[in-house]
Amino acid sequence: AGEVLLRSTGQAYVGDEFDRIVVLTQEDGTRVLLKDIANVVDGFEEDPRYASFDGENAVMVFVYRVGEQKVLDLVADVRSYVNDFARTLPDGLSITVWRDGSAYLRDRLDVLIQNGAGGFALVFVVLAFFLRLRLAFWVAIGVPISIMGALALFPIFSVSIDVLTLFGFILVLGVLVDDAIVVGENIHTHQDQGDDPVRAAVLGAQEVSKPVIFGVLTTVTAFAPMVLSPGQIGQMFGTIGVVVIMCLFFSLIESQLVLPAHLAHHLKPGERSGKTGDPRPEGEGLNARWKRLQAVTSEGLGQFADRYYGPSVTWVLHWRYAAIATALTLLLLTTGILASGRMSFRFFPKIEGDYVTAALSLPQGTPVETTAAVMAGLEAAALRVKEEIDREFPMPGGSIVRHLLVSIGEQPTLQNGPGAVGNGTGSHLGQVAIELESLRPISSPEVVRRWRRETPPIPEAEDLEFSSDYISMGDPIHFELRSDDVDQLVAAAGRLKAELAAYPGVFDVADSFRAGKQEIKLAVLPAAQALGISLEDVARQVRQGFYGEEAQRIQRGRDDVKVMVRYPEQKRRSLTDLENLRIRTPAGGEVPFYSVARAQRGYGFASIRRTDRRRVIGVTADVDPHLANANQVIADIERSVMPRILADYPGLSHSLEGEQREQEEGVAALGRSYAFALFLIYVLLAIPLRSYAQPLIIMAVIPFGLVGAIAGHVLMGLEFSMMSVFGVVALSGVVVNSSLVLVDSVNRRRALGASLIDALRAAGVARFRPIVLTSLTTFAGLAPLLLEDHLGARFLIPMATSLAFGVVFATVISLFLLPSAYLVLEDLKGWRNRRGAFRSPLGGVAERDSQTSGPRAA
């Protein structure tokens, strides 16, 4: 009374069940089982990959973040799970965390937070030395307010807290108080004159609001090229630019609205501020002693401006043309150091990582046993280096080397960026990776150098690459050769490699051409046709015997299991096994393989790469920065080597790739965006100044920031890099900010009737204090990072060096050169007016009278 399902249950799921499958039943009742004629193996597919971890067999499980999970929270959950899981493992098995990506982040975050806190403390100390303590407090409080405002916008702009965003906060620490110093100083001055505190706050903020607002806008514009830069370098610096711009936005709001409100109410009506507060207090308390010290420093800065800076700038104004010529000479000499190559330029400084790897590539088809033997030599060399380091740098907690991973048949990716090592599989591949302690007395490049020294030559290796960088922008030297002729490409690549290897300091020279595995090409003989055997029949049966035929698939739990039928492994390892293969005929008979087919050895291609439909081979090399410069080596190759190679191989072309291509594209894009930013800065300066000429004298100070940046790199012993260039770009807005305030002050004094010389001198003396303070706070905010010796923060130092030293030097230049340039501009206006004289039709000379509408005879 209803449907009934009929089902037969005979599916085998495990090895024992397959053993009992009946293959044949004889007439006498005897049965032939599958186990009688075949070896049933219930296991994993044949795979040459295996690994050892600290000398023990190991299996790696990779855990990745997906979605919007917080890295540190995710890692905490994983570590908690690992600890719980470890307690359930039987004896002989253990589990540990390897390559915890958050460790690098957490370590660098701690370092940058410490530097940020130290920088903020120094900024406050500088302010407290020269400003009234309450004024210094309200000026400094704008820094955390601006940072918290930027953090509130992080989710909107999809920005996360990481090393680069924290560096952005550190970079802008001293800059954030610049506008507050100018506003606070002006309010302070009005209150010192006896004005009502509220009225003084309003007037003081209004007087400097225009230069302050436009000064912040010019700084924002200067950081815009970072956001607009393309490629991976743009992704990094774009984050810094976004953070800085958000902080400046909130800093402007705080200095224009919040700070005046605080300063308006920190004094009672009728109470005077005084330059450093109340008259010098009597007594020996800490507060009294601090106020006396504060009075000395503040008054000393004012006296220095009156007694020394004022007469000095007057003297410089008298010799203005000589001063400008001297400054230009200094600029040319300094830039000549960089242009001549006396200071080396590196596109991107190496970011040292905590992992040191050696990736080995042998010819394709190399048996895994051969690869394992070679890898044993690499591992032994690594262990010798470990023992050497432990003897030289003993650590109380153990060894500098945390773990040692040996992977055979695979190269797991352990670094970041387009030049990352690894991410390949095959019996010919292997990798040894060393994990180092984050806080260590030896650098990872030095570990690589020692590892190279201990590694014996490996003649059969097609490529052996050592790496210690956390992020790689590609190989420092990377030529891509293009041709339609493969043999021509291989020959040209060989010549180029030989030329590169001859340069001192150039190593790891390799090319991307890889010969494929050995091939055995099958072809049928005429005898096969007589038997009705086709090439398809031969190919199918050879595949069934050596690769296997998929008989069925079964679902076992969560796994999809293939059931493969093929010859035993010992019958699939030589050409003789192929020759002895029995080929079935359509009639049901069997004949030996050698009687109906021919097997010919050969090689295939491991990969085929084309660019614009042409075959390409890449030639790469690394460079020791202490012995050579990649840009200089490439320039010499382009000038003396490449023309000969191109002449000897017609149809061959080449291009630069890797780090050089990133450099070319990055510099070109930065040049375009920086030129546009300078135009916008000019427009932003022209609006408040109402002049087309005065913005030019302000912007004339910008190149002199480069002088300070280069001098800073010389003092710090650093290479000039793209990080340094971005620091110079950011410096442009900071320098313009102070100069705009000075020029605006000169214009206001001239509008009140002061003579030109008096206006220049008085404005310089009046603005000396806030200009010097903004320079000192910018330098103080970056000082802890400049002195940081932690490996994880070193790659940030070049940018901080450019900004810190550039601001100091540009400030000195602006205090003297800017008034001189202003006066020269007035000289040019006078010369132009004199040139405006013209001859009358009667032959006399006429000039336009400024008081009348027509010409008068001269």
C-alpha angles and dihedrals in degrees: 000000000000144000118308123197115224114203133171115217112205106117114135115223107171136039096262091054091051089050090060097051110124110233099174137008118202125215090252090058098257115137133213111216125203091248089059094063104024143040109240112207117188102193146089125315117269106278127163093207122111138139143203126211118200088342097310130104110265145185120205124218115193119210117196133188116242128182120000102324117145110248097221093047091048092050091049090054092048093049090049090052092048091052092050092045093049090063091058096053120106123238113291095034126091137169130209139168117259127188098005101192092198093061091070090046095046093046094049092043090055091050094048093045089054091049091047092051091047091048092051091048091052091048090053092047091052091049092046092053094057105025134056107274095243090046090049090051094052092045093049094045088069089073098066090038091056093045093050090048090053091048089054089058095048095093091049093054094037092243120151132200108261141129094289097048091049089050088052089056091049091047092055098040096100094034093058092068095049096089092039091053092053093047094042093047092051093048088046090054093051092048090049088056090061100257120151106275094237094045090045091052092050096045094041093053094043094051094059100027094100098052091039095052094045091042091057090046091054090050090051089050091051091056093047095086088064090059092046097048114116131225129027093314088056092051090055099044093036088066091052091048093050092050093049093048092050091049092049090050092057091040090058092050091048095049095046101041113012102038096052089050091054094046092047092063104035090083129055118237109278093018114123122222101214123202093279102008130276122357113292105291123231123231137062102261121128092251092051093048091048092051091050090050089047091051091052094050096043095045089043091057091049092047090048089055092048100041103034113013095045096054091039094054090046089054091046090051089055090052094035097139092050090048092052091046090051092049092049091049090052090049093051093047093049096047088046089062089060097039094049093054095244085125108046120230122215119185096221126005116238112261106215116228134199093239126076115194138185113199116196127197120187125183112294113265094034108149114252090239090062091048091050091052092053091045089054088063092051091049092049090051090051091051091051090052090049091053091047093051093046090054093047098041109027113191122203093221096050132273133350085231108076101182142354120214124191116191122186122192093016141057109210113207109250102165136056135238135047092299095054117145122236136014098134137113134204141107089264094060131085141162138195117199128189121198113209131198113264093228104051137146094227129060123237093239087058090052088052091050092053092045091054090051093052095045113096119226114279105202094180094055116110091194135004113179126182118199137180103162121117092208125021124195090195134280115325088230118036123157120181114207119201131196142135091234114078094195090052090051093051092049094047091048090052092053093047091050091052091051093049093048089058093065115094112245095021114117142153090051109180143146133223096237111114124181110225128238122290111277133205109207116205127215129171123238125227089256089066092061091056089056093046093248115145130197088253090057092051094046094048095050093045089051092048092052101042105027098023139234120261104235096181146326124238133192111232110178107303093339129096104215124198119213106212126188116203145126119293115270093251089058094053103057108084143041089246089065088057093048091052094050113124113230116207117226125217088251091060098256128120130230131182116266093236091059096058106025142037126222119207125188121230146136132256132198121274090207139347118219124191133181118191088352093303126114113251138195122192121218113200137180140172126227133216102226091208092060106028144010119233094216092053093047091050092047090052092047091050091048104042111012110034096056090058093048092048090049093052094048111046113207093028119128134174144197138187118255138166117039092353092058091047088050094049094048094041095049093045093049092044090051092053095045093043092051090052090046090053089052090052090048089053091051092047090051094046093056100062094033094047089215137108094205104044094063088059094059090048092050090047087076092061097081091054089065085069089060091057092044093053092044089051091052090051091050092046094044093236134147118241109248143161087276087059092049092053088050089055090048091052089046091064094072095043092052093047091052094063094040092053091055090051095049091045089053091051091050093050092051092049089050088056090056104264118146118253096252093044091048092051093047096043094046091049092050093044094048095038092092100051092040092052091044093053090050093048094047092049091051093043092052090056098037097092091051091048089056095042113122097183112124094226094058100044096092089061095054098082092060092045089048093054092050098042100045093034092056092050095050095041090051091056090047094048093050090059108017097046095058088046092051090047090054092045088053089055089048089055091049090053091048090050091051090051090049087053089074111108138187119262121233088254092062097260125118116256132188132187113260111228090214098050137048097235138055123270128206116258 
